[in-house]
Amino acid sequence: MLEHHHVVSSTNKGARAAPLSQQALATIQQAADAFKTKGNARITATGHTDTTGPESYNMALSLRRANAVKDALVRDGVPAQAITVIGKGESQLLVPTGDNVREPQNRRVEIVIQ
C-alpha cells in the first residue's frame, strides 16, 4: 500500500508547545488533501522532541504536538476517528545529539497516510 509522508516542523522552542506556524499549517493542509484523495485511509501523527528537558516532559510534549496536528487535520476536514496520535518523545531523534541539546529538526510531527 502506498504511503504519503509529511513532516511538520515545530521550531519555536521558546514556548515548547508553540502554535503551529503558517508553514506547518500549509503542510497539514497538504496532508489533509492527500487523505481526501486517497479514499479509505488512515493517518498516524507521531510527535517527536529534542533532548532538552526531562524525558517524561518530552514524552508529554510530543503527544501535545501530535494532538495539535490532529486538531488542525480535523479542522481541514479529516475525520477525527481516522487519525491515530503517537508520542515518541526524544526516543527517535532525526539528528542524533547528546542530552539537553536544542535541535530544531528533532522537534517535529510526522504524518503518515496509509
FENHU-V33482 format. One record per pair of residues at least 12 apart in sequence whose C-alpha atoms are under 10 Angstrom apart, sorted by the first residue. I is the first residue (numbers start at 1). GAP is how many residues later the second one is. D is the distance in Angstrom with one decimal. If there is no record, write none. Layout:
I;GAP;D  I;GAP;D
This chain:
1;113;6.9  2;36;9.7  2;111;8.6  2;112;6.6  3;35;9.8  3;38;9.7  3;39;9.9  3;40;9.7  3;109;6.6  3;110;5.5  3;111;4.9  4;27;7.9  4;30;7.5  4;31;8.6  4;34;9.7  4;39;9.3  4;107;8.0  4;108;5.6  4;109;5.0  4;110;6.8  5;26;8.0  5;29;9.8  5;38;9.8  5;39;9.8  5;105;7.1  5;106;5.7  5;107;4.7  5;108;6.6  5;109;9.1  6;18;10.0  6;21;6.9  6;22;7.8  6;24;8.2  6;25;6.5  6;28;10.0  6;39;9.4  6;103;8.4  6;104;5.9  6;105;5.0  6;106;6.5  6;107;8.6  7;17;8.4  7;20;7.4  7;21;8.6  7;24;9.4  7;38;9.4  7;39;9.5  7;40;9.9  7;101;6.7  7;102;5.8  7;103;4.6  7;104;6.0  7;105;8.7  8;12;8.8  8;13;9.3  8;15;8.1  8;16;5.2  8;17;8.2  8;18;9.2  8;19;6.4  8;20;7.3  8;37;9.7  8;39;9.3  8;57;9.6  8;58;9.6  8;61;8.2  8;97;9.9  8;99;8.8  8;100;5.5  8;101;5.1  8;102;6.3  8;103;7.7  9;12;8.6  9;14;8.4  9;15;6.5  9;18;9.3  9;38;10.0  9;39;9.7  9;56;9.9  9;95;7.7  9;96;7.0  9;97;8.3  9;98;6.2  9;99;4.4  9;100;6.6  9;101;8.7  10;13;9.9  10;14;7.8  10;37;9.7  10;38;9.3  10;39;8.8  10;55;8.1  10;94;7.1  10;95;8.1  10;96;8.5  10;97;5.2  10;98;5.2  10;99;7.6  11;13;10.0  11;91;9.9  11;92;8.6  11;93;5.1  11;94;7.5  11;95;8.9  11;96;6.4  11;97;7.9  12;92;8.1  12;95;8.9  13;36;9.8  13;37;9.6  13;39;9.6  13;89;8.2  13;90;9.3  13;91;7.8  13;94;8.3  16;33;9.2  16;36;9.7  16;42;9.4  16;45;7.6  16;46;9.9  16;49;9.4  16;91;9.2  17;44;6.9  17;45;8.8  17;47;7.2  17;48;6.6  17;51;9.1  17;90;9.8  18;47;8.7  18;50;9.8  19;46;9.2  19;49;8.2  20;45;9.0  20;48;7.8  20;49;8.1  20;52;8.9  24;45;8.8  24;48;9.8  24;84;9.8  24;85;9.7  25;44;8.5  25;47;7.4  25;48;9.0  25;51;9.6  27;84;9.5  28;41;7.1  28;42;9.0  28;44;7.0  28;45;6.3  28;46;10.0  28;48;8.1  28;83;8.3  29;43;8.3  29;44;7.1  29;46;9.4  29;47;6.4  29;48;9.3  29;49;9.9  30;43;9.7  30;46;9.6  31;12;9.0  31;42;7.9  31;45;9.4  31;47;9.4  31;80;7.4  31;81;8.4  31;82;7.7  32;40;9.1  32;41;6.0  32;42;8.4  32;43;9.4  32;44;6.2  32;45;7.0  32;46;6.2  32;47;9.9  32;79;9.9  32;81;9.2  33;40;9.6  33;43;8.4  33;44;8.8  33;45;8.8  34;79;7.8  35;38;9.7  35;42;9.5  35;43;7.4  35;47;9.6  35;77;9.6  35;78;6.5  35;79;8.5  36;41;8.3  36;42;7.5  38;75;8.6  38;76;8.4  39;75;10.0  40;42;9.0  40;74;8.8  41;41;7.2  41;42;9.3  41;72;6.6  41;73;5.4  42;36;9.7  42;37;9.7  42;39;8.8  42;40;5.1  42;41;6.2  42;42;7.8  42;70;8.2  42;71;5.7  42;72;5.3  43;27;9.1  43;30;9.6  43;35;9.1  43;36;9.9  43;37;9.6  43;38;9.4  43;39;6.1  43;40;4.7  43;41;6.2  43;42;8.6  43;68;6.7  43;69;5.6  43;70;4.5  43;71;6.5  44;22;9.0  44;26;9.0  44;38;8.5  44;39;5.7  44;40;4.7  44;41;5.9  44;42;7.3  44;65;9.7  44;66;7.8  44;67;5.7  44;68;5.2  44;69;6.6  44;70;8.4  45;18;9.2  45;20;9.0  45;21;5.5  45;22;7.8  45;23;9.6  45;24;7.1  45;25;6.9  45;28;9.8  45;38;7.1  45;39;6.2  45;40;5.0  45;41;6.2  45;42;8.5  45;64;6.3  45;65;5.7  45;66;4.6  45;67;6.6  45;68;9.0  46;16;7.7  46;17;7.8  46;19;8.5  46;20;5.7  46;21;9.0  46;23;9.3  46;24;9.9  46;38;8.3  46;39;6.0  46;40;4.6  46;41;5.6  46;42;6.9  46;43;9.4  46;62;8.3  46;63;5.3  46;64;5.1  46;65;6.5  46;66;8.4  47;12;8.6  47;13;9.5  47;14;8.0  47;15;4.3  47;16;5.8  47;17;7.8  47;18;5.7  47;19;4.7  47;20;8.3  47;21;9.6  47;22;9.0  47;38;7.9  47;39;6.3  47;40;4.8  47;41;6.0  47;42;6.9  47;43;9.4  47;45;9.8  47;59;9.6  47;60;7.9  47;61;6.0  47;62;4.3  47;63;6.6  47;64;8.9  48;12;9.9  48;13;8.1  48;14;4.9  48;15;8.1  48;16;9.9  48;17;7.9  48;18;8.2  48;38;9.1  48;39;6.5  48;40;5.4  48;41;4.9  48;42;6.1  48;43;7.8  48;44;7.1  48;45;7.5  48;46;9.0  48;57;9.5  48;58;6.4  48;59;5.6  48;60;5.3  48;61;6.0  48;62;8.1  49;12;7.3  49;13;5.9  49;14;9.7  49;16;9.0  49;38;9.1  49;39;7.8  49;40;5.2  49;41;5.0  49;42;8.3  49;43;8.5  49;44;7.6  49;45;9.5  49;53;9.3  49;54;8.6  49;55;8.6  49;56;8.8  49;57;5.4  49;58;4.3  49;59;6.6  49;60;8.8  50;12;9.6  50;39;7.7  50;40;5.5  50;41;8.9  50;42;9.1  50;43;6.9  50;44;8.9  50;45;8.8  50;46;9.2  50;47;8.3  50;48;9.6  50;49;8.7  50;50;7.9  50;51;6.9  50;52;6.1  50;53;5.8  50;54;7.3  50;55;8.0  50;56;4.9  50;57;5.6  50;58;8.9  51;38;8.5  51;39;5.7  51;40;8.9  51;42;8.5  51;45;9.5  51;46;7.5  51;47;7.2  51;48;5.2  51;49;4.9  51;50;5.6  51;51;6.7  51;52;8.0  51;55;8.5  51;56;9.4  52;38;8.8  52;46;9.4  52;47;6.7  52;48;3.9  52;49;5.5  52;50;5.9  52;51;8.6  53;37;9.8  53;46;8.4  53;47;6.2  53;48;9.0  53;49;9.6  54;35;9.9  54;36;9.6  54;45;9.4  54;46;8.6  55;34;7.0  55;35;6.9  55;36;8.9  55;44;9.7  56;33;7.9  56;34;9.5  57;32;8.1  57;33;9.8  58;29;8.9  58;30;8.4  58;31;4.8  58;32;6.4  58;33;9.5  59;27;9.7  59;28;6.0  59;29;6.1  59;30;3.9  59;31;7.1  59;32;8.8  60;27;7.2  60;28;9.0  60;29;7.2  61;26;7.9  61;27;9.3  61;28;7.0  61;29;9.8  61;46;9.8  62;23;9.7  62;24;7.9  62;25;4.8  62;26;6.3  62;27;5.1  62;28;8.3  62;45;8.3  62;46;8.3  62;47;7.9  63;22;7.2  63;23;6.3  63;24;4.4  63;25;7.7  63;26;7.8  63;46;9.4  64;21;9.4  64;22;9.6  64;23;8.1  65;20;9.5  65;21;9.7  65;22;8.3  65;42;9.0  65;43;7.8  65;44;6.7  66;18;9.2  66;19;5.9  66;20;6.8  66;21;6.9  66;22;9.8  66;42;8.6  66;43;5.9  66;44;8.3  66;45;8.9  67;16;9.7  67;17;9.3  67;18;6.5  67;19;8.6  67;20;9.2  67;42;9.5  68;17;9.9  68;41;9.5  69;14;10.0  69;16;9.1  69;40;7.5  69;41;9.4  69;42;8.6  70;12;9.8  70;13;6.8  70;14;8.3  70;15;7.3  70;41;9.4  71;12;9.7  82;31;9.8  83;28;9.6  83;29;9.8  83;30;9.2  84;27;9.8  84;28;9.9  85;24;9.9  85;26;9.5  86;23;9.4  86;24;9.7  87;22;9.0  88;21;9.7  89;17;9.6  89;18;9.2  90;16;8.0  90;17;8.9  92;14;8.3  93;12;8.4  93;13;5.5  93;14;8.7  93;15;9.7  94;12;5.4  94;13;8.9  94;14;9.2
